[in-house]
Structure formats: C-alpha cells, structure tokens
Amino acid sequence: MTDADARKQRGGRTARWDTARRGTARWGTAGWVAAVTALLVGLPWAAHSRLPDRLATHWSGGDTPDGSMPLWANSLLPAGIWLLISLAVSVRRRRSWPTARPWRAIALAPTGVVLVGAQASIVLANLDHTDWHQARQPAWVVALILALTAAALVLAWRMTVRTTSTKPATAPPELDLPEGERLVWFSHAANPWLQLLSAAAGLIAVVALVALAVGLADPAVLWPVCTVGGVAALTGAVFSSLRAKVSDAGLEVAFGPLGWPARRWSPAAIESAHAEQRLPSQVGGWGYRLSGLGTTVMLRAGDCLVVRPRGRRSDFAFSVDDAERGAALLNALRRRD
C-alpha cells in the first residue's frame, strides 16, 4: 500500500468517525430536548390531585407568593419557552461551519436543568395546599437549583471541548528566523459597536448617579440602574478592543484602552499557534465567549489567532489583524527555544 493510499484510508475512517459523532450528537440533543419537555409538562400533571387549582409561581424575595398561574398554563408555558430556546440554538446558519454548533450543548444543558428545577420547586411548594397563597419556597431549593445548573454547565463545557476542539488540518505557519535576529509583531482589533454600547451604559450610570446625588428619584430605583450601567460600561470597555504582541518574551494579549487585564505566554508555554477564520455564530456571539472551540475573544468576524497553551485541552483565540504572520512568528520562536 502506498503512502497516498494509506492517507486516503485514514481520511475515510476520520470522515466516517466525524459523521457518526455528529449523528450521535444530534440524537443526544433530541433526546435531551424531549426529556426536558416531558418533565416540564408532566411534573404538575403527575401531582395534580395534590395541588390547588392555581399554582403559586412567583416570589419577590419573601416567603409569601405574589403570582399564580393555572395548572395547565404552568405545564405548557415553560415547555413552550424551552422548545423555542431549543429551536433558536439549533437552527443552522448558511455561513456556519460544520463545527459551528458545539456551544448548543453548553446552552441547552444548564437551561434545561434550571427550567426543570424551577418546575419541580413550584410543584413542591404547592404540594398538599388548597390555596396558592399558602405555598412557601425554601431558600435551599433555590441554592440547589443554582448548584445543579452550574454543574450542568461545567459538565457540558468539558464534554464539548473534549470532543470538538481540533488542531488545524494543515501545517501551522512558521517563519524562517535566522539565528540572532529579533523580530516583533504588533496588531490590534476593536469593535466600535461594543464601544458605543459601553459609552451609552456609562452615560446612563453617570446620569443615574447625578440624579441620586441631587435626590431626583427614589434611591431604590437609581442604585440598581447606576450599578448595572457601571458594570456594563466597564465590561464593554475592557472587552471591546485588544492589542496583541509577539516577541522573544512570547505572546501578550492586552484588553481595553488601558491594556488591562492582560494574558501572557512564553514561547515554551505554547504548544501550537495558527490563524483561523471564525464567525460569531460559531462561538455564541460577540465579546469574551466560551464554546466548544475553546475561549474566543470575538470582536469581529474573520481572522483569529488561535493558540493552544501547553497542558491544556482547549484553545485560546482572539480576533486580530494579520493573524497568520503573528502565528508564524510565534511558531518560529517556539522552534528556536
């Protein structure tokens, strides 16, 4: 058997394995959607003989409920919301790659857990009561739901990264770096829309703070507005632009106008580097995103510099101009070290 035949045979086995894996993922997703739907609809009806005609469904921080819903509505409304979410994250986009949907599991796993947990807590709170005003929601139930949701998110993330993170199919770019020669690569990227949203949120926070200082409105209303606006402005400012540098010291990625926070790797700490075309639909949106492709700082569609830190199973990628040249220099520094 020639080398070409061997490569062709290996390629055929890889293609069949990828097809089987995608089929398993589709059936697994369909089974999860069906199981969550059945639980959302079935839990109230399974205990309907021990439940009041209307179920307490909302508590505003106290023990006494302040909202209710008929049993049939409490069964169908969460199931309808769940099906809409499942449909929204499962629709394929024309420009998406075959690996554009790994974050679907990361979205559906915790969402399903939190909806089923909320439905179960409502049923437990109303169980054996004749009037929905008598229902009580223990604090430990909310804490348990949050813990299970976090566990589902971590589990989905680890399983998705393990099965979808891949290295480039072609050889990574590399420069021929002469001995004793020192090169430095600089680049940057920014998202003007995220910067605009950050500025708008900051302006809202400042207006709310001024109104709070002069007593124009109730502090109970202004403090949340000021806090949320300030956090949104700071987050948007930090993750709406970045600067990247590759030198003898390795790779440095600095965020925001002040260059903080920053992530740094020495050449020896990087296992591989390559340039890749990525879309927001592949990683779940804009900004600092976690998906089956690893961690991506998505500021614009197009070129991304992708590095695999040594000892890690997932990649770190970020939108940047001239990504291939930066990856080539980084690989040359790795080889020289």
N, C-alpha and C positions, 0 to 999 in steps of 0.2 A: 504493500500500500504506500503510495507516495504521500509527501507532506501535504500536498493540496487536498488529496482525498481525506486524510486524517482531519485536516481543518474543517472540511465540509461536513464530515460526520459529526465532529464536535459541535459545529454550528447548528446542525439539525437537532441534536439532543438538547442543546440550550434553548432553541426555539420551542421545542415540544414542552420542555420544563416550564418556560415562561407562560405558554398558553395554558398549561394545567394549573399553574399558580394563579393566573388571572381568573380562570373558571372557578377555582376554589374560593377566591376572594369574593367573587360575585355571589356565589351560593351562600357563603357565610354572612355577607351583608344582608341578603334577602331573608335569611333565617333570623337574623337579629332584629330586623325591622318587623317581621311577622310576630316574633315572640314578644317584643315590647308592645306592639299594638294589641295583642291578645290580653296581656296583663293590664293595660290601661283600661280596656273595655270590660274585662272580666272581673277584676277585683271588686268593684262596687256591686255588680250583679250577684256575685257569689255570696255576698253577705247582706243582700238587700232585706232579708227578713229581720235582721237585727239593726237596721239603720232607719233613721227618720225619713219622712218624705222629702225634705230638703236637707242637704248636707252643708255643714259649715266648711267653707273653702278658703277663708282668708282671715288672718290675724294681723293686726297692726302693732305688733310688738308686745301686746299684753296677753293675758290668759283668756279674755273674752273675745269670741269671734265677731267680726263686723261685716262678714259677707257670706252669702249662701248660694246654693245652686241646686236645681232638681237633680235627682239621681241620674236620670237619662243624660242630662247635659254634662254632668260631671264625668260620665263614662265616655261620651262622644267627643267633647271639646278637646281634652288632652290628646286623644287618639288622632283627631284631625290635625292638631298642631304638629304632632310627631310625624305624621305622614307628609305634611308639607315640608318640614325640615329635611326629611329623608329624600324627598324628591329634589329639593333645591341643591343638596350637596351631591346628588348622584347624576345630575344631568351633565352629559358630556358637552364640552365646548369644541367648536371646529378646530381651533388652533391649539388645543391641548395635546400634549404628547401622551403615549400610552401610560406613562408613569405620572400623569397629571392628577390622579385621584387618590394618592396614598393618604392624604390628610382627611379623606372621607371617614375612615375608621376613627381618626382622632377626634372628629366632630361628633360622630354618631354614638360612640361608646359612652362618654360622660353625659351626653344629652339624654340618652335612653335611661341611664341609671338615675339621673336626677328627676325625670318625669315619673318613672315607676316608683321611686322613693317618695315623691310628693303625693302620688295617688295612694300608696299604702299608708302614709301618715294621716291622710284625710279620712280614710276608712277606719283606722284605729281610733282617731279622735272622736268620731261619731258613733262608734260601736256601742250598742245597747243603750242609746239615748233616745228619748221620744221627741225632743226638740233640739234643733241645731244650736240654739243659744247655750245649751249645756255642754257642748263639745269643748275639750281642752287639748292643747297641743304641748306636750312636754318638750323642754328645751333640748333634752338629749337626743330626741328624734331628729331635729334639725342638724345637730352636730354629726350624728351618724350618717345622714344623707350626704353632707358635705365631705365626710371622710371617704365614703364609698365612691363618690363622684371623682374625687382626687385620685383614688386608687385605680379607677377605670381609665382615667386619662393617662396615668403613668404606664399602665399595662398596655394600652393601645399604642402609645408612643414607642415603647420599647419593641413591641412586636412588629410595628410598621417599619421602624428604622432597620430592624434586623433583616427584614425580607425585601426592602425596596432600595436601600442605599447601595449604589453601584459605583464602580470606578469607570473612567472613560474607556470606551471600546478601542480607541486609537492611542498611540503612544503620546504621552504628555509632551508639550512643547519644552524645548531646552535650548539655551544659548551656548555657544562655544566661548567660554570665558577664559581668556588667556591667563596664565599664571602671573600673579602680582597685580593684575588690573582690577580696579574697583569701580563698580557701576551702581547707580542708584536709580530707582524707578518711583515716580510720584504719580498719583492720579486722584481723582475725586468724583463724586456724584452727589446730586441733590434732587429732591422732589419739591418743586415750587408749590404744588397743591397742599402737601403736608405742611410746608412752611406757612402758607396762608391760613390754614386751619389753626395752626399753633398760635399765630398772631391774633386771630379772631378770639380764640379761647382766652388768651392773655388779656385782651381788651375787655372781655366780659368779666374776668376776675377783678380787674382794676376798677371797673365801674361798680361792681358789687361791693368792693372794699370801701370805695368812696361813699357810696350810699349807706354802708354800715357805719362809717365814721361820723356822718352827719345825721344819722337817725332817720333816714327817709323811709325805711321799711322795717318789718319785723326781723330781728336778728336770726330767728329760727328759720327764715326763708333765705336770707342772704348768705349765711355761713356755708350752707351746702353748695350754693352757686359759686361762691368765691373759692371754696376748696376744690370742687370738681374742675372749674375753669383753670385754676392754677396748676393742678396736676396734669390736665390735658395739654396746657401750653408748654409745660416743662418736658413732658414726654414727646410731644411733637417736635420741639426744638432739638432735642437730643437725637431723635431717630429720623430726621428728615434730611440729613446730609452726613457725609463721611469723607474722610481723607485717608488714603492708603499709601504706604511707603514700603518698598522692598530695598534692603541694603545688606551689608555684611552682618548686621545685627539680626536680620530675619525680616519677618512681616509685622507691620504695625498698622492697625485699623483704628482710627480715632473718630469718634462720633460727635456731631453737633458743632456749633460755631466756636466753642472753646476747646475742642479736641478732647473732651472728657464725657463719658468714660472711654477707655481705650483697651484693645486686646492686642497682645504681643506674643509672637512665637519666634524662637530662634530657628535657624535652618535645620538643626538636628532634631527639633521637636515636630517637624512636619514630615509626614510620610509621603504625600503626593500633592501636586498642585496642577490644576488645569483650568482652561477657560470653557465656559458653557453658556448656551443661550437658555434663559429661563423666563417664564411668564408669571405674573401674579396669580393666575388661575392654578398654577402648579403648586404653589406654596401656601395658598389660602389667603392671599390679599397683599396689602402694602405694609411696609414697616418691618419690625423685627418679628419674624414668623418662625414657628416650629412646625415641621411637617415630616412626612416620610422621607423627604430628600435631605433631612437634617435641619440645621439652622440657617436661615436665609435673611439677610437684610435687603429687602426688596424696595428699592427706591424708584426703579423704572424697569420696564421690560427690556430684555436684550442681554448684553454681555455681563457675565458674572465671573468673578474669580473664585474658584472653589478649591479649598484646601482640606486635607484630611489630617488632623493632628495625630501624632503617633500615639498608639494605645487607645484610640477612640474608634467606635464603630460607625460614627456618623460624620458628615461633612459640615464645614462652615463655609458659607458662600455670601457674597455681597455684590451688589450692583456697582460697577465701576467702569470707566472708560479704559480702553486699551488693556483689557484683562489678559489677553494672550501673551503680551510682552511681559507683564508682571509675573505670570505663571512661569514663563520660560526663564527669567532671571532667577526666580526662587528655586527652580529645579537645578539650575547651574550652581547656585550657592550650596544646595544640598549635596550635590555630587562632589564639589570641591572639599566640603567639610568631611 
